[in-house]
Amino acid sequence: MPSRHLARLFIAIVVVTVGIGATALAVRHRALVGVQDGGRFLVPNGQALTPAGTHIEVNDRPLGTSTRSS
């Protein structure tokens, strides 16, 4: 009977240790939402978007920008 309790305790300790290790590994390799390497964007639902063409920085009113170059 005591060996059965000892085996259950050992299995519980192993499961908890593996769970903690897997969680720590997942947190360490988690990418943040936003611009990634290579110009890709990671959106909050986990999808990566790669824009076609070139990226243009605009101000807070992009419809009021001028198309003429200075």
mmCIF file as Biopython writes it, N, C-alpha, C and O atoms, coordinates in Angstrom:
data_model
#
loop_
_atom_site.group_PDB
_atom_site.id
_atom_site.type_symbol
_atom_site.label_atom_id
_atom_site.label_alt_id
_atom_site.label_comp_id
_atom_site.label_asym_id
_atom_site.label_entity_id
_atom_site.label_seq_id
_atom_site.pdbx_PDB_ins_code
_atom_site.Cartn_x
_atom_site.Cartn_y
_atom_site.Cartn_z
_atom_site.occupancy
_atom_site.B_iso_or_equiv
_atom_site.auth_seq_id
_atom_site.auth_asym_id
_atom_site.pdbx_PDB_model_num
ATOM 1   N N  . MET A ? 1  ? 0.807  -1.201 0.000   1.0 0.0 1  A 1 
ATOM 2   C CA . MET A ? 1  ? 0.000  0.000  0.000   1.0 0.0 1  A 1 
ATOM 3   C C  . MET A ? 1  ? 0.854  1.270  0.000   1.0 0.0 1  A 1 
ATOM 4   O O  . MET A ? 1  ? 0.577  2.183  -0.778  1.0 0.0 1  A 1 
ATOM 5   N N  . PRO A ? 2  ? 1.884  1.357  0.849   1.0 0.0 2  A 1 
ATOM 6   C CA . PRO A ? 2  ? 2.709  2.570  0.830   1.0 0.0 2  A 1 
ATOM 7   C C  . PRO A ? 2  ? 3.441  2.758  -0.496  1.0 0.0 2  A 1 
ATOM 8   O O  . PRO A ? 2  ? 3.677  3.894  -0.909  1.0 0.0 2  A 1 
ATOM 9   N N  . SER A ? 3  ? 3.802  1.678  -1.165  1.0 0.0 3  A 1 
ATOM 10  C CA . SER A ? 3  ? 4.496  1.825  -2.445  1.0 0.0 3  A 1 
ATOM 11  C C  . SER A ? 3  ? 3.565  2.425  -3.503  1.0 0.0 3  A 1 
ATOM 12  O O  . SER A ? 3  ? 4.023  3.136  -4.398  1.0 0.0 3  A 1 
ATOM 13  N N  . ARG A ? 4  ? 2.271  2.145  -3.405  1.0 0.0 4  A 1 
ATOM 14  C CA . ARG A ? 4  ? 1.305  2.721  -4.328  1.0 0.0 4  A 1 
ATOM 15  C C  . ARG A ? 4  ? 1.195  4.238  -4.131  1.0 0.0 4  A 1 
ATOM 16  O O  . ARG A ? 4  ? 1.121  4.991  -5.103  1.0 0.0 4  A 1 
ATOM 17  N N  . HIS A ? 5  ? 1.184  4.675  -2.885  1.0 0.0 5  A 1 
ATOM 18  C CA . HIS A ? 5  ? 1.145  6.111  -2.585  1.0 0.0 5  A 1 
ATOM 19  C C  . HIS A ? 5  ? 2.432  6.785  -3.044  1.0 0.0 5  A 1 
ATOM 20  O O  . HIS A ? 5  ? 2.404  7.900  -3.565  1.0 0.0 5  A 1 
ATOM 21  N N  . LEU A ? 6  ? 3.544  6.113  -2.852  1.0 0.0 6  A 1 
ATOM 22  C CA . LEU A ? 6  ? 4.832  6.662  -3.271  1.0 0.0 6  A 1 
ATOM 23  C C  . LEU A ? 6  ? 4.884  6.793  -4.797  1.0 0.0 6  A 1 
ATOM 24  O O  . LEU A ? 6  ? 5.395  7.786  -5.313  1.0 0.0 6  A 1 
ATOM 25  N N  . ALA A ? 7  ? 4.362  5.804  -5.516  1.0 0.0 7  A 1 
ATOM 26  C CA . ALA A ? 7  ? 4.337  5.854  -6.976  1.0 0.0 7  A 1 
ATOM 27  C C  . ALA A ? 7  ? 3.448  6.996  -7.451  1.0 0.0 7  A 1 
ATOM 28  O O  . ALA A ? 7  ? 3.814  7.713  -8.382  1.0 0.0 7  A 1 
ATOM 29  N N  . ARG A ? 8  ? 2.285  7.175  -6.827  1.0 0.0 8  A 1 
ATOM 30  C CA . ARG A ? 8  ? 1.393  8.276  -7.204  1.0 0.0 8  A 1 
ATOM 31  C C  . ARG A ? 8  ? 2.034  9.634  -6.938  1.0 0.0 8  A 1 
ATOM 32  O O  . ARG A ? 8  ? 1.903  10.560 -7.738  1.0 0.0 8  A 1 
ATOM 33  N N  . LEU A ? 9  ? 2.725  9.741  -5.813  1.0 0.0 9  A 1 
ATOM 34  C CA . LEU A ? 9  ? 3.422  10.982 -5.485  1.0 0.0 9  A 1 
ATOM 35  C C  . LEU A ? 9  ? 4.513  11.268 -6.509  1.0 0.0 9  A 1 
ATOM 36  O O  . LEU A ? 9  ? 4.670  12.405 -6.952  1.0 0.0 9  A 1 
ATOM 37  N N  . PHE A ? 10 ? 5.255  10.252 -6.880  1.0 0.0 10 A 1 
ATOM 38  C CA . PHE A ? 10 ? 6.324  10.416 -7.874  1.0 0.0 10 A 1 
ATOM 39  C C  . PHE A ? 10 ? 5.740  10.864 -9.215  1.0 0.0 10 A 1 
ATOM 40  O O  . PHE A ? 10 ? 6.270  11.779 -9.846  1.0 0.0 10 A 1 
ATOM 41  N N  . ILE A ? 11 ? 4.660  10.231 -9.649  1.0 0.0 11 A 1 
ATOM 42  C CA . ILE A ? 11 ? 4.026  10.602 -10.917 1.0 0.0 11 A 1 
ATOM 43  C C  . ILE A ? 11 ? 3.501  12.040 -10.861 1.0 0.0 11 A 1 
ATOM 44  O O  . ILE A ? 11 ? 3.621  12.781 -11.837 1.0 0.0 11 A 1 
ATOM 45  N N  . ALA A ? 12 ? 2.929  12.429 -9.742  1.0 0.0 12 A 1 
ATOM 46  C CA . ALA A ? 12 ? 2.430  13.802 -9.597  1.0 0.0 12 A 1 
ATOM 47  C C  . ALA A ? 12 ? 3.569  14.808 -9.680  1.0 0.0 12 A 1 
ATOM 48  O O  . ALA A ? 12 ? 3.433  15.855 -10.312 1.0 0.0 12 A 1 
ATOM 49  N N  . ILE A ? 13 ? 4.688  14.493 -9.043  1.0 0.0 13 A 1 
ATOM 50  C CA . ILE A ? 13 ? 5.843  15.405 -9.075  1.0 0.0 13 A 1 
ATOM 51  C C  . ILE A ? 13 ? 6.385  15.520 -10.501 1.0 0.0 13 A 1 
ATOM 52  O O  . ILE A ? 13 ? 6.734  16.617 -10.937 1.0 0.0 13 A 1 
ATOM 53  N N  . VAL A ? 14 ? 6.459  14.417 -11.224 1.0 0.0 14 A 1 
ATOM 54  C CA . VAL A ? 14 ? 6.945  14.445 -12.602 1.0 0.0 14 A 1 
ATOM 55  C C  . VAL A ? 14 ? 6.011  15.267 -13.489 1.0 0.0 14 A 1 
ATOM 56  O O  . VAL A ? 14 ? 6.476  16.070 -14.298 1.0 0.0 14 A 1 
ATOM 57  N N  . VAL A ? 15 ? 4.705  15.075 -13.346 1.0 0.0 15 A 1 
ATOM 58  C CA . VAL A ? 15 ? 3.744  15.816 -14.162 1.0 0.0 15 A 1 
ATOM 59  C C  . VAL A ? 15 ? 3.842  17.318 -13.883 1.0 0.0 15 A 1 
ATOM 60  O O  . VAL A ? 15 ? 3.829  18.118 -14.818 1.0 0.0 15 A 1 
ATOM 61  N N  . VAL A ? 16 ? 3.938  17.700 -12.636 1.0 0.0 16 A 1 
ATOM 62  C CA . VAL A ? 16 ? 4.049  19.119 -12.288 1.0 0.0 16 A 1 
ATOM 63  C C  . VAL A ? 16 ? 5.357  19.704 -12.818 1.0 0.0 16 A 1 
ATOM 64  O O  . VAL A ? 16 ? 5.369  20.822 -13.334 1.0 0.0 16 A 1 
ATOM 65  N N  . THR A ? 17 ? 6.444  18.969 -12.696 1.0 0.0 17 A 1 
ATOM 66  C CA . THR A ? 17 ? 7.748  19.456 -13.180 1.0 0.0 17 A 1 
ATOM 67  C C  . THR A ? 17 ? 7.735  19.641 -14.689 1.0 0.0 17 A 1 
ATOM 68  O O  . THR A ? 17 ? 8.218  20.656 -15.190 1.0 0.0 17 A 1 
ATOM 69  N N  . VAL A ? 18 ? 7.188  18.677 -15.420 1.0 0.0 18 A 1 
ATOM 70  C CA . VAL A ? 18 ? 7.115  18.787 -16.877 1.0 0.0 18 A 1 
ATOM 71  C C  . VAL A ? 18 ? 6.202  19.949 -17.268 1.0 0.0 18 A 1 
ATOM 72  O O  . VAL A ? 18 ? 6.513  20.674 -18.212 1.0 0.0 18 A 1 
ATOM 73  N N  . GLY A ? 19 ? 5.098  20.140 -16.575 1.0 0.0 19 A 1 
ATOM 74  C CA . GLY A ? 19 ? 4.184  21.243 -16.871 1.0 0.0 19 A 1 
ATOM 75  C C  . GLY A ? 19 ? 4.829  22.598 -16.662 1.0 0.0 19 A 1 
ATOM 76  O O  . GLY A ? 19 ? 4.667  23.502 -17.481 1.0 0.0 19 A 1 
ATOM 77  N N  . ILE A ? 20 ? 5.552  22.739 -15.580 1.0 0.0 20 A 1 
ATOM 78  C CA . ILE A ? 20 ? 6.236  24.012 -15.310 1.0 0.0 20 A 1 
ATOM 79  C C  . ILE A ? 20 ? 7.308  24.268 -16.367 1.0 0.0 20 A 1 
ATOM 80  O O  . ILE A ? 20 ? 7.449  25.393 -16.846 1.0 0.0 20 A 1 
ATOM 81  N N  . GLY A ? 21 ? 8.059  23.237 -16.730 1.0 0.0 21 A 1 
ATOM 82  C CA . GLY A ? 21 ? 9.093  23.394 -17.759 1.0 0.0 21 A 1 
ATOM 83  C C  . GLY A ? 21 ? 8.512  23.766 -19.106 1.0 0.0 21 A 1 
ATOM 84  O O  . GLY A ? 21 ? 9.053  24.629 -19.797 1.0 0.0 21 A 1 
ATOM 85  N N  . ALA A ? 22 ? 7.419  23.129 -19.490 1.0 0.0 22 A 1 
ATOM 86  C CA . ALA A ? 22 ? 6.784  23.442 -20.782 1.0 0.0 22 A 1 
ATOM 87  C C  . ALA A ? 22 ? 6.236  24.865 -20.786 1.0 0.0 22 A 1 
ATOM 88  O O  . ALA A ? 22 ? 6.340  25.562 -21.795 1.0 0.0 22 A 1 
ATOM 89  N N  . THR A ? 23 ? 5.660  25.298 -19.685 1.0 0.0 23 A 1 
ATOM 90  C CA . THR A ? 23 ? 5.133  26.660 -19.594 1.0 0.0 23 A 1 
ATOM 91  C C  . THR A ? 23 ? 6.259  27.683 -19.697 1.0 0.0 23 A 1 
ATOM 92  O O  . THR A ? 23 ? 6.125  28.685 -20.399 1.0 0.0 23 A 1 
ATOM 93  N N  . ALA A ? 24 ? 7.359  27.438 -19.006 1.0 0.0 24 A 1 
ATOM 94  C CA . ALA A ? 24 ? 8.497  28.363 -19.064 1.0 0.0 24 A 1 
ATOM 95  C C  . ALA A ? 24 ? 9.064  28.436 -20.471 1.0 0.0 24 A 1 
ATOM 96  O O  . ALA A ? 24 ? 9.438  29.517 -20.927 1.0 0.0 24 A 1 
ATOM 97  N N  . LEU A ? 25 ? 9.135  27.312 -21.167 1.0 0.0 25 A 1 
ATOM 98  C CA . LEU A ? 25 ? 9.650  27.299 -22.535 1.0 0.0 25 A 1 
ATOM 99  C C  . LEU A ? 25 ? 8.716  28.047 -23.477 1.0 0.0 25 A 1 
ATOM 100 O O  . LEU A ? 25 ? 9.183  28.785 -24.345 1.0 0.0 25 A 1 
ATOM 101 N N  . ALA A ? 26 ? 7.422  27.874 -23.327 1.0 0.0 26 A 1 
ATOM 102 C CA . ALA A ? 26 ? 6.456  28.553 -24.185 1.0 0.0 26 A 1 
ATOM 103 C C  . ALA A ? 26 ? 6.490  30.062 -23.978 1.0 0.0 26 A 1 
ATOM 104 O O  . ALA A ? 26 ? 6.384  30.821 -24.941 1.0 0.0 26 A 1 
ATOM 105 N N  . VAL A ? 27 ? 6.635  30.495 -22.757 1.0 0.0 27 A 1 
ATOM 106 C CA . VAL A ? 27 ? 6.687  31.937 -22.465 1.0 0.0 27 A 1 
ATOM 107 C C  . VAL A ? 27 ? 7.960  32.549 -23.027 1.0 0.0 27 A 1 
ATOM 108 O O  . VAL A ? 27 ? 7.941  33.681 -23.508 1.0 0.0 27 A 1 
ATOM 109 N N  . ARG A ? 28 ? 9.062  31.815 -22.972 1.0 0.0 28 A 1 
ATOM 110 C CA . ARG A ? 28 ? 10.340 32.333 -23.451 1.0 0.0 28 A 1 
ATOM 111 C C  . ARG A ? 28 ? 10.353 32.532 -24.958 1.0 0.0 28 A 1 
ATOM 112 O O  . ARG A ? 28 ? 11.008 33.453 -25.445 1.0 0.0 28 A 1 
ATOM 113 N N  . HIS A ? 29 ? 9.648  31.694 -25.707 1.0 0.0 29 A 1 
ATOM 114 C CA . HIS A ? 29 ? 9.661  31.755 -27.157 1.0 0.0 29 A 1 
ATOM 115 C C  . HIS A ? 29 ? 8.432  32.448 -27.738 1.0 0.0 29 A 1 
ATOM 116 O O  . HIS A ? 29 ? 8.171  32.329 -28.935 1.0 0.0 29 A 1 
ATOM 117 N N  . ARG A ? 30 ? 7.681  33.161 -26.921 1.0 0.0 30 A 1 
ATOM 118 C CA . ARG A ? 30 ? 6.470  33.839 -27.388 1.0 0.0 30 A 1 
ATOM 119 C C  . ARG A ? 30 ? 6.859  35.122 -28.125 1.0 0.0 30 A 1 
ATOM 120 O O  . ARG A ? 30 ? 7.629  35.934 -27.612 1.0 0.0 30 A 1 
ATOM 121 N N  . ALA A ? 31 ? 6.322  35.292 -29.321 1.0 0.0 31 A 1 
ATOM 122 C CA . ALA A ? 31 ? 6.569  36.500 -30.103 1.0 0.0 31 A 1 
ATOM 123 C C  . ALA A ? 31 ? 5.565  37.569 -29.696 1.0 0.0 31 A 1 
ATOM 124 O O  . ALA A ? 31 ? 4.417  37.260 -29.374 1.0 0.0 31 A 1 
ATOM 125 N N  . LEU A ? 32 ? 5.993  38.806 -29.711 1.0 0.0 32 A 1 
ATOM 126 C CA . LEU A ? 32 ? 5.117  39.912 -29.362 1.0 0.0 32 A 1 
ATOM 127 C C  . LEU A ? 32 ? 4.394  40.417 -30.596 1.0 0.0 32 A 1 
ATOM 128 O O  . LEU A ? 32 ? 4.914  40.334 -31.709 1.0 0.0 32 A 1 
ATOM 129 N N  . VAL A ? 33 ? 3.207  40.933 -30.398 1.0 0.0 33 A 1 
ATOM 130 C CA . VAL A ? 33 ? 2.414  41.497 -31.485 1.0 0.0 33 A 1 
ATOM 131 C C  . VAL A ? 33 ? 3.115  42.738 -32.015 1.0 0.0 33 A 1 
ATOM 132 O O  . VAL A ? 33 ? 3.613  43.554 -31.238 1.0 0.0 33 A 1 
ATOM 133 N N  . GLY A ? 34 ? 3.156  42.883 -33.337 1.0 0.0 34 A 1 
ATOM 134 C CA . GLY A ? 34 ? 3.771  44.050 -33.960 1.0 0.0 34 A 1 
ATOM 135 C C  . GLY A ? 34 ? 4.742  43.644 -35.053 1.0 0.0 34 A 1 
ATOM 136 O O  . GLY A ? 34 ? 4.648  42.545 -35.601 1.0 0.0 34 A 1 
ATOM 137 N N  . VAL A ? 35 ? 5.668  44.525 -35.365 1.0 0.0 35 A 1 
ATOM 138 C CA . VAL A ? 35 ? 6.629  44.300 -36.436 1.0 0.0 35 A 1 
ATOM 139 C C  . VAL A ? 35 ? 7.619  43.213 -36.014 1.0 0.0 35 A 1 
ATOM 140 O O  . VAL A ? 35 ? 8.184  43.263 -34.921 1.0 0.0 35 A 1 
ATOM 141 N N  . GLN A ? 36 ? 7.820  42.234 -36.893 1.0 0.0 36 A 1 
ATOM 142 C CA . GLN A ? 36 ? 8.752  41.137 -36.663 1.0 0.0 36 A 1 
ATOM 143 C C  . GLN A ? 36 ? 9.943  41.271 -37.610 1.0 0.0 36 A 1 
ATOM 144 O O  . GLN A ? 36 ? 9.987  42.194 -38.424 1.0 0.0 36 A 1 
ATOM 145 N N  . ASP A ? 37 ? 10.896 40.370 -37.510 1.0 0.0 37 A 1 
ATOM 146 C CA . ASP A ? 37 ? 12.037 40.358 -38.424 1.0 0.0 37 A 1 
ATOM 147 C C  . ASP A ? 37 ? 11.556 40.133 -39.854 1.0 0.0 37 A 1 
ATOM 148 O O  . ASP A ? 37 ? 10.601 39.390 -40.077 1.0 0.0 37 A 1 
ATOM 149 N N  . GLY A ? 38 ? 12.200 40.759 -40.805 1.0 0.0 38 A 1 
ATOM 150 C CA . GLY A ? 38 ? 11.848 40.575 -42.204 1.0 0.0 38 A 1 
ATOM 151 C C  . GLY A ? 38 ? 10.668 41.413 -42.662 1.0 0.0 38 A 1 
ATOM 152 O O  . GLY A ? 38 ? 10.191 41.228 -43.781 1.0 0.0 38 A 1 
ATOM 153 N N  . GLY A ? 39 ? 10.180 42.332 -41.829 1.0 0.0 39 A 1 
ATOM 154 C CA . GLY A ? 39 ? 9.086  43.207 -42.230 1.0 0.0 39 A 1 
ATOM 155 C C  . GLY A ? 39 ? 7.700  42.628 -42.033 1.0 0.0 39 A 1 
ATOM 156 O O  . GLY A ? 39 ? 6.714  43.244 -42.437 1.0 0.0 39 A 1 
ATOM 157 N N  . ARG A ? 40 ? 7.601  41.454 -41.419 1.0 0.0 40 A 1 
ATOM 158 C CA . ARG A ? 40 ? 6.287  40.870 -41.166 1.0 0.0 40 A 1 
ATOM 159 C C  . ARG A ? 40 ? 5.647  41.539 -39.961 1.0 0.0 40 A 1 
ATOM 160 O O  . ARG A ? 40 ? 6.335  42.119 -39.120 1.0 0.0 40 A 1 
ATOM 161 N N  . PHE A ? 41 ? 4.316  41.451 -39.885 1.0 0.0 41 A 1 
ATOM 162 C CA . PHE A ? 41 ? 3.566  41.956 -38.746 1.0 0.0 41 A 1 
ATOM 163 C C  . PHE A ? 41 ? 2.838  40.792 -38.108 1.0 0.0 41 A 1 
ATOM 164 O O  . PHE A ? 41 ? 2.199  40.004 -38.805 1.0 0.0 41 A 1 
ATOM 165 N N  . LEU A ? 42 ? 2.925  40.671 -36.797 1.0 0.0 42 A 1 
ATOM 166 C CA . LEU A ? 42 ? 2.184  39.657 -36.072 1.0 0.0 42 A 1 
ATOM 167 C C  . LEU A ? 42 ? 0.969  40.323 -35.453 1.0 0.0 42 A 1 
ATOM 168 O O  . LEU A ? 42 ? 1.102  41.256 -34.661 1.0 0.0 42 A 1 
ATOM 169 N N  . VAL A ? 43 ? -0.223 39.841 -35.814 1.0 0.0 43 A 1 
ATOM 170 C CA . VAL A ? 43 ? -1.464 40.419 -35.307 1.0 0.0 43 A 1 
ATOM 171 C C  . VAL A ? 43 ? -1.915 39.643 -34.072 1.0 0.0 43 A 1 
ATOM 172 O O  . VAL A ? 43 ? -1.460 38.518 -33.862 1.0 0.0 43 A 1 
ATOM 173 N N  . PRO A ? 44 ? -2.808 40.217 -33.241 1.0 0.0 44 A 1 
ATOM 174 C CA . PRO A ? 44 ? -3.181 39.595 -31.967 1.0 0.0 44 A 1 
ATOM 175 C C  . PRO A ? 44 ? -3.762 38.186 -32.064 1.0 0.0 44 A 1 
ATOM 176 O O  . PRO A ? 44 ? -3.688 37.437 -31.089 1.0 0.0 44 A 1 
ATOM 177 N N  . ASN A ? 45 ? -4.336 37.797 -33.199 1.0 0.0 45 A 1 
ATOM 178 C CA . ASN A ? 45 ? -4.890 36.454 -33.297 1.0 0.0 45 A 1 
ATOM 179 C C  . ASN A ? 45 ? -3.843 35.416 -33.691 1.0 0.0 45 A 1 
ATOM 180 O O  . ASN A ? 45 ? -4.181 34.249 -33.891 1.0 0.0 45 A 1 
ATOM 181 N N  . GLY A ? 46 ? -2.570 35.823 -33.808 1.0 0.0 46 A 1 
ATOM 182 C CA . GLY A ? 46 ? -1.475 34.899 -34.074 1.0 0.0 46 A 1 
ATOM 183 C C  . GLY A ? 46 ? -1.080 34.797 -35.534 1.0 0.0 46 A 1 
ATOM 184 O O  . GLY A ? 46 ? -0.109 34.114 -35.858 1.0 0.0 46 A 1 
ATOM 185 N N  . GLN A ? 47 ? -1.807 35.456 -36.421 1.0 0.0 47 A 1 
ATOM 186 C CA . GLN A ? 47 ? -1.455 35.398 -37.834 1.0 0.0 47 A 1 
ATOM 187 C C  . GLN A ? 47 ? -0.335 36.379 -38.145 1.0 0.0 47 A 1 
ATOM 188 O O  . GLN A ? 47 ? -0.244 37.452 -37.548 1.0 0.0 47 A 1 
ATOM 189 N N  . ALA A ? 48 ? 0.517  35.991 -39.093 1.0 0.0 48 A 1 
ATOM 190 C CA . ALA A ? 48 ? 1.602  36.861 -39.543 1.0 0.0 48 A 1 
ATOM 191 C C  . ALA A ? 48 ? 1.238  37.415 -40.907 1.0 0.0 48 A 1 
ATOM 192 O O  . ALA A ? 48 ? 0.883  36.662 -41.813 1.0 0.0 48 A 1 
ATOM 193 N N  . LEU A ? 49 ? 1.325  38.718 -41.054 1.0 0.0 49 A 1 
ATOM 194 C CA . LEU A ? 49 ? 1.012  39.376 -42.315 1.0 0.0 49 A 1 
ATOM 195 C C  . LEU A ? 49 ? 2.290  39.906 -42.938 1.0 0.0 49 A 1 
ATOM 196 O O  . LEU A ? 49 ? 3.103  40.539 -42.264 1.0 0.0 49 A 1 
ATOM 197 N N  . THR A ? 50 ? 2.464  39.650 -44.215 1.0 0.0 50 A 1 
ATOM 198 C CA . THR A ? 50 ? 3.607  40.172 -44.951 1.0 0.0 50 A 1 
ATOM 199 C C  . THR A ? 50 ? 3.067  41.147 -45.989 1.0 0.0 50 A 1 
ATOM 200 O O  . THR A ? 50 ? 2.437  40.728 -46.961 1.0 0.0 50 A 1 
ATOM 201 N N  . PRO A ? 51 ? 3.305  42.441 -45.797 1.0 0.0 51 A 1 
ATOM 202 C CA . PRO A ? 51 ? 2.739  43.417 -46.729 1.0 0.0 51 A 1 
ATOM 203 C C  . PRO A ? 51 ? 3.415  43.355 -48.100 1.0 0.0 51 A 1 
ATOM 204 O O  . PRO A ? 51 ? 4.611  43.086 -48.206 1.0 0.0 51 A 1 
ATOM 205 N N  . ALA A ? 52 ? 2.632  43.605 -49.137 1.0 0.0 52 A 1 
ATOM 206 C CA . ALA A ? 52 ? 3.172  43.701 -50.484 1.0 0.0 52 A 1 
ATOM 207 C C  . ALA A ? 52 ? 3.572  45.147 -50.727 1.0 0.0 52 A 1 
ATOM 208 O O  . ALA A ? 52 ? 2.887  46.063 -50.270 1.0 0.0 52 A 1 
ATOM 209 N N  . GLY A ? 53 ? 4.650  45.361 -51.426 1.0 0.0 53 A 1 
ATOM 210 C CA . GLY A ? 53 ? 5.088  46.718 -51.725 1.0 0.0 53 A 1 
ATOM 211 C C  . GLY A ? 53 ? 5.958  47.281 -50.621 1.0 0.0 53 A 1 
ATOM 212 O O  . GLY A ? 53 ? 6.576  46.536 -49.861 1.0 0.0 53 A 1 
ATOM 213 N N  . THR A ? 54 ? 6.001  48.602 -50.538 1.0 0.0 54 A 1 
ATOM 214 C CA . THR A ? 54 ? 6.844  49.268 -49.548 1.0 0.0 54 A 1 
ATOM 215 C C  . THR A ? 54 ? 5.978  49.921 -48.474 1.0 0.0 54 A 1 
ATOM 216 O O  . THR A ? 54 ? 4.830  50.288 -48.722 1.0 0.0 54 A 1 
ATOM 217 N N  . HIS A ? 55 ? 6.535  50.057 -47.307 1.0 0.0 55 A 1 
ATOM 218 C CA . HIS A ? 55 ? 5.849  50.656 -46.176 1.0 0.0 55 A 1 
ATOM 219 C C  . HIS A ? 55 ? 6.151  52.152 -46.150 1.0 0.0 55 A 1 
ATOM 220 O O  . HIS A ? 55 ? 7.308  52.557 -46.264 1.0 0.0 55 A 1 
ATOM 221 N N  . ILE A ? 56 ? 5.121  52.964 -46.002 1.0 0.0 56 A 1 
ATOM 222 C CA . ILE A ? 56 ? 5.287  54.418 -45.959 1.0 0.0 56 A 1 
ATOM 223 C C  . ILE A ? 56 ? 4.818  54.906 -44.597 1.0 0.0 56 A 1 
ATOM 224 O O  . ILE A ? 56 ? 3.696  54.610 -44.185 1.0 0.0 56 A 1 
ATOM 225 N N  . GLU A ? 57 ? 5.661  55.646 -43.901 1.0 0.0 57 A 1 
ATOM 226 C CA . GLU A ? 57 ? 5.288  56.246 -42.616 1.0 0.0 57 A 1 
ATOM 227 C C  . GLU A ? 57 ? 4.392  57.448 -42.882 1.0 0.0 57 A 1 
ATOM 228 O O  . GLU A ? 57 ? 4.698  58.273 -43.742 1.0 0.0 57 A 1 
ATOM 229 N N  . VAL A ? 58 ? 3.293  57.551 -42.152 1.0 0.0 58 A 1 
ATOM 230 C CA . VAL A ? 58 ? 2.385  58.686 -42.276 1.0 0.0 58 A 1 
ATOM 231 C C  . VAL A ? 58 ? 2.175  59.310 -40.902 1.0 0.0 58 A 1 
ATOM 232 O O  . VAL A ? 58 ? 2.498  58.715 -39.875 1.0 0.0 58 A 1 
ATOM 233 N N  . ASN A ? 59 ? 1.626  60.525 -40.907 1.0 0.0 59 A 1 
ATOM 234 C CA . ASN A ? 59 ? 1.354  61.186 -39.635 1.0 0.0 59 A 1 
ATOM 235 C C  . ASN A ? 59 ? 0.013  60.710 -39.091 1.0 0.0 59 A 1 
ATOM 236 O O  . ASN A ? 59 ? -0.510 59.694 -39.549 1.0 0.0 59 A 1 
ATOM 237 N N  . ASP A ? 60 ? -0.541 61.412 -38.142 1.0 0.0 60 A 1 
ATOM 238 C CA . ASP A ? 60 ? -1.805 60.993 -37.535 1.0 0.0 60 A 1 
ATOM 239 C C  . ASP A ? 60 ? -3.015 61.278 -38.424 1.0 0.0 60 A 1 
ATOM 240 O O  . ASP A ? 60 ? -4.125 60.859 -38.097 1.0 0.0 60 A 1 
ATOM 241 N N  . ARG A ? 61 ? -2.822 61.983 -39.542 1.0 0.0 61 A 1 
ATOM 242 C CA . ARG A ? 61 ? -3.919 62.266 -40.471 1.0 0.0 61 A 1 
ATOM 243 C C  . ARG A ? 61 ? -3.497 61.841 -41.874 1.0 0.0 61 A 1 
ATOM 244 O O  . ARG A ? 61 ? -3.159 62.697 -42.692 1.0 0.0 61 A 1 
ATOM 245 N N  . PRO A ? 62 ? -3.507 60.543 -42.174 1.0 0.0 62 A 1 
ATOM 246 C CA . PRO A ? 62 ? -2.961 60.084 -43.469 1.0 0.0 62 A 1 
ATOM 247 C C  . PRO A ? 62 ? -3.760 60.578 -44.667 1.0 0.0 62 A 1 
ATOM 248 O O  . PRO A ? 62 ? -3.206 60.663 -45.763 1.0 0.0 62 A 1 
ATOM 249 N N  . LEU A ? 63 ? -5.047 60.908 -44.505 1.0 0.0 63 A 1 
ATOM 250 C CA . LEU A ? 63 ? -5.812 61.413 -45.652 1.0 0.0 63 A 1 
ATOM 251 C C  . LEU A ? 63 ? -5.456 62.856 -45.981 1.0 0.0 63 A 1 
ATOM 252 O O  . LEU A ? 63 ? -5.788 63.339 -47.063 1.0 0.0 63 A 1 
ATOM 253 N N  . GLY A ? 64 ? -4.790 63.547 -45.074 1.0 0.0 64 A 1 
ATOM 254 C CA . GLY A ? 64 ? -4.402 64.934 -45.337 1.0 0.0 64 A 1 
ATOM 255 C C  . GLY A ? 64 ? -2.984 65.078 -45.826 1.0 0.0 64 A 1 
ATOM 256 O O  . GLY A ? 64 ? -2.490 66.200 -45.939 1.0 0.0 64 A 1 
ATOM 257 N N  . THR A ? 65 ? -2.308 63.979 -46.123 1.0 0.0 65 A 1 
ATOM 258 C CA . THR A ? 65 ? -0.911 64.070 -46.582 1.0 0.0 65 A 1 
ATOM 259 C C  . THR A ? 65 ? -0.877 64.464 -48.054 1.0 0.0 65 A 1 
ATOM 260 O O  . THR A ? 65 ? -1.818 64.210 -48.806 1.0 0.0 65 A 1 
ATOM 261 N N  . SER A ? 66 ? 0.188  65.068 -48.432 1.0 0.0 66 A 1 
ATOM 262 C CA . SER A ? 66 ? 0.366  65.514 -49.796 1.0 0.0 66 A 1 
ATOM 263 C C  . SER A ? 66 ? 1.101  64.433 -50.592 1.0 0.0 66 A 1 
ATOM 264 O O  . SER A ? 66 ? 1.971  63.745 -50.058 1.0 0.0 66 A 1 
ATOM 265 N N  . THR A ? 67 ? 0.750  64.292 -51.848 1.0 0.0 67 A 1 
ATOM 266 C CA . THR A ? 67 ? 1.447  63.325 -52.711 1.0 0.0 67 A 1 
ATOM 267 C C  . THR A ? 67 ? 2.630  63.943 -53.407 1.0 0.0 67 A 1 
ATOM 268 O O  . THR A ? 67 ? 3.400  63.235 -54.056 1.0 0.0 67 A 1 
ATOM 269 N N  . ARG A ? 68 ? 2.801  65.256 -53.290 1.0 0.0 68 A 1 
ATOM 270 C CA . ARG A ? 68 ? 3.945  65.931 -53.902 1.0 0.0 68 A 1 
ATOM 271 C C  . ARG A ? 68 ? 5.179  65.735 -53.055 1.0 0.0 68 A 1 
ATOM 272 O O  . ARG A ? 68 ? 5.104  65.783 -51.828 1.0 0.0 68 A 1 
ATOM 273 N N  . SER A ? 69 ? 6.313  65.514 -53.692 1.0 0.0 69 A 1 
ATOM 274 C CA . SER A ? 69 ? 7.569  65.401 -52.925 1.0 0.0 69 A 1 
ATOM 275 C C  . SER A ? 69 ? 8.211  66.774 -52.845 1.0 0.0 69 A 1 
ATOM 276 O O  . SER A ? 69 ? 8.137  67.558 -53.791 1.0 0.0 69 A 1 
ATOM 277 N N  . SER A ? 70 ? 8.837  67.063 -51.720 1.0 0.0 70 A 1 
ATOM 278 C CA . SER A ? 70 ? 9.458  68.384 -51.496 1.0 0.0 70 A 1 
ATOM 279 C C  . SER A ? 70 ? 10.899 68.359 -51.866 1.0 0.0 70 A 1 
ATOM 280 O O  . SER A ? 70 ? 11.585 69.374 -51.746 1.0 0.0 70 A 1 
#
